[in-house]
Amino acid sequence: MAESRRSVTKILLGVIAVAAVMLVVLVTLAVRQQAAPQLSSSQSSVAVAPKSTLPPTTQQPSKQQPPPGGTDQPAAVDVVDHVIQMGLIQREYLTVAPKDLQPTEKLPIVVALHGLGVDRRAMLSAAGWRQAVAQDRFLAVFPQGVANSWNVGPCCPPASLLGIDDLGFLDQVVAQVSAGPNADAQRIYLTGFSNGGIMAYYTACSRPGVYQAVAPIAGSNLTGCKPQQPISLFHQHADPDPVVPFDGKPTVAQILSSATFPSVPISVAAWAAADGCPAQPAVTAETSGVERSVWQPCAAGTRVELVRVPGVGHNWPNKGTYKGLDELLAFFGI
């Protein structure tokens, strides 16, 4: 009987592994379809410094990789890799800051979580982050998940199977970056793509008061969590999305989760209700078929917004004149 159980367990783990590989391929191909932004160059250098009273870190210049399908030209930013020792595991995160930082300048922080199967550098290269940091003046932070995955309970392996403490890791990342001399600790924002978007929802629910707004992309509120206090939400999603379905219908990625992916419109409406927003949003049709649903006014001056982007699949939400990164930075007030 014990041998039979072990055989069944091996088969199940094999199925999960195959499904994981399939989804990694899907997500990787999606990221590689993104065109590289054209960026400017500059001189001088200032990096975000970690607080010495926190767990020890090391820093080294990051090897900037060109985005797939394009040329990664130097921007007027510093890109620095950081390492945090958490028990036996070394965790990493990337910071991007304007080169010409002034000693007394305080900048907002945007934490961006990568998708399953891709790393922090792929997230950095998936949109015009360098150019945006240089022009709009903020600190961009790209944490690294274990084996390119985030543990959100029901999803996603291998981080979920290993029980990785990603909430604790993100706590340390935010603490270190916000303690830097050029960081505005009162303006911290969170975004993420796919598995990173799922993690963004979970983190925003679990850490009330830390983030001023959350902006998931192509993700899902998989746990069905509700914010413990009002927090603005900006959700961007393609329809249809073959990996994380807009309407909650089954996809191949469902195999990786012990919970069903919920309908995005229903999930966002539930968040709006928790924020004390009106029951019905104002819906507007924009260029390129983009549809925007806005719930406001909401409690504590918050706002909830859902943007449906047609025809882009499981990719960064760019459609015609609609640019996903510009939209989320505008929502954050950056």
ChimeraX attribute file (.defattr): number of C-alpha atoms within 10 A of each C-alpha:
attribute: neighborCount
match mode: 1-to-1
recipient: residues
	/A:1	6
	/A:2	7
	/A:3	8
	/A:4	9
	/A:5	10
	/A:6	11
	/A:7	12
	/A:8	12
	/A:9	12
	/A:10	12
	/A:11	12
	/A:12	11
	/A:13	12
	/A:14	12
	/A:15	13
	/A:16	17
	/A:17	14
	/A:18	13
	/A:19	17
	/A:20	21
	/A:21	12
	/A:22	13
	/A:23	19
	/A:24	19
	/A:25	14
	/A:26	18
	/A:27	20
	/A:28	17
	/A:29	15
	/A:30	16
	/A:31	21
	/A:32	17
	/A:33	15
	/A:34	19
	/A:35	16
	/A:36	19
	/A:37	18
	/A:38	14
	/A:39	17
	/A:40	14
	/A:41	12
	/A:42	13
	/A:43	10
	/A:44	11
	/A:45	14
	/A:46	17
	/A:47	21
	/A:48	23
	/A:49	17
	/A:50	22
	/A:51	16
	/A:52	10
	/A:53	7
	/A:54	13
	/A:55	13
	/A:56	12
	/A:57	18
	/A:58	11
	/A:59	17
	/A:60	11
	/A:61	12
	/A:62	14
	/A:63	10
	/A:64	14
	/A:65	12
	/A:66	15
	/A:67	23
	/A:68	17
	/A:69	11
	/A:70	15
	/A:71	14
	/A:72	17
	/A:73	16
	/A:74	16
	/A:75	23
	/A:76	23
	/A:77	30
	/A:78	23
	/A:79	24
	/A:80	20
	/A:81	19
	/A:82	20
	/A:83	18
	/A:84	20
	/A:85	14
	/A:86	14
	/A:87	7
	/A:88	6
	/A:89	10
	/A:90	11
	/A:91	20
	/A:92	21
	/A:93	22
	/A:94	24
	/A:95	23
	/A:96	24
	/A:97	26
	/A:98	28
	/A:99	21
	/A:100	16
	/A:101	19
	/A:102	11
	/A:103	9
	/A:104	9
	/A:105	11
	/A:106	18
	/A:107	24
	/A:108	20
	/A:109	27
	/A:110	26
	/A:111	24
	/A:112	25
	/A:113	32
	/A:114	28
	/A:115	30
	/A:116	25
	/A:117	20
	/A:118	20
	/A:119	20
	/A:120	21
	/A:121	20
	/A:122	20
	/A:123	23
	/A:124	23
	/A:125	23
	/A:126	23
	/A:127	23
	/A:128	19
	/A:129	20
	/A:130	27
	/A:131	21
	/A:132	22
	/A:133	22
	/A:134	24
	/A:135	14
	/A:136	13
	/A:137	21
	/A:138	23
	/A:139	27
	/A:140	25
	/A:141	25
	/A:142	25
	/A:143	27
	/A:144	26
	/A:145	27
	/A:146	21
	/A:147	13
	/A:148	20
	/A:149	27
	/A:150	30
	/A:151	25
	/A:152	27
	/A:153	19
	/A:154	15
	/A:155	24
	/A:156	23
	/A:157	24
	/A:158	21
	/A:159	20
	/A:160	20
	/A:161	12
	/A:162	10
	/A:163	13
	/A:164	19
	/A:165	15
	/A:166	22
	/A:167	17
	/A:168	10
	/A:169	20
	/A:170	19
	/A:171	13
	/A:172	16
	/A:173	24
	/A:174	20
	/A:175	15
	/A:176	21
	/A:177	23
	/A:178	24
	/A:179	17
	/A:180	16
	/A:181	18
	/A:182	24
	/A:183	22
	/A:184	18
	/A:185	18
	/A:186	14
	/A:187	20
	/A:188	22
	/A:189	23
	/A:190	27
	/A:191	26
	/A:192	24
	/A:193	26
	/A:194	24
	/A:195	28
	/A:196	31
	/A:197	29
	/A:198	29
	/A:199	33
	/A:200	29
	/A:201	28
	/A:202	23
	/A:203	22
	/A:204	27
	/A:205	22
	/A:206	15
	/A:207	14
	/A:208	14
	/A:209	16
	/A:210	18
	/A:211	22
	/A:212	18
	/A:213	25
	/A:214	28
	/A:215	28
	/A:216	28
	/A:217	29
	/A:218	28
	/A:219	28
	/A:220	30
	/A:221	24
	/A:222	25
	/A:223	19
	/A:224	15
	/A:225	16
	/A:226	20
	/A:227	20
	/A:228	14
	/A:229	14
	/A:230	25
	/A:231	26
	/A:232	25
	/A:233	27
	/A:234	22
	/A:235	25
	/A:236	24
	/A:237	30
	/A:238	25
	/A:239	19
	/A:240	17
	/A:241	21
	/A:242	16
	/A:243	20
	/A:244	29
	/A:245	25
	/A:246	22
	/A:247	15
	/A:248	18
	/A:249	14
	/A:250	15
	/A:251	14
	/A:252	14
	/A:253	20
	/A:254	19
	/A:255	17
	/A:256	21
	/A:257	17
	/A:258	12
	/A:259	14
	/A:260	16
	/A:261	25
	/A:262	20
	/A:263	17
	/A:264	24
	/A:265	18
	/A:266	14
	/A:267	19
	/A:268	21
	/A:269	22
	/A:270	17
	/A:271	22
	/A:272	30
	/A:273	19
	/A:274	17
	/A:275	27
	/A:276	18
	/A:277	23
	/A:278	16
	/A:279	11
	/A:280	13
	/A:281	17
	/A:282	11
	/A:283	14
	/A:284	11
	/A:285	12
	/A:286	12
	/A:287	10
	/A:288	13
	/A:289	14
	/A:290	21
	/A:291	15
	/A:292	18
	/A:293	21
	/A:294	20
	/A:295	24
	/A:296	20
	/A:297	14
	/A:298	19
	/A:299	18
	/A:300	12
	/A:301	12
	/A:302	19
	/A:303	22
	/A:304	27
	/A:305	22
	/A:306	23
	/A:307	24
	/A:308	21
	/A:309	25
	/A:310	18
	/A:311	17
	/A:312	16
	/A:313	19
	/A:314	25
	/A:315	24
	/A:316	25
	/A:317	26
	/A:318	20
	/A:319	17
	/A:320	10
	/A:321	10
	/A:322	16
	/A:323	14
	/A:324	20
	/A:325	17
	/A:326	16
	/A:327	18
	/A:328	22
	/A:329	16
	/A:330	10
	/A:331	18
	/A:332	21
	/A:333	10
	/A:334	18
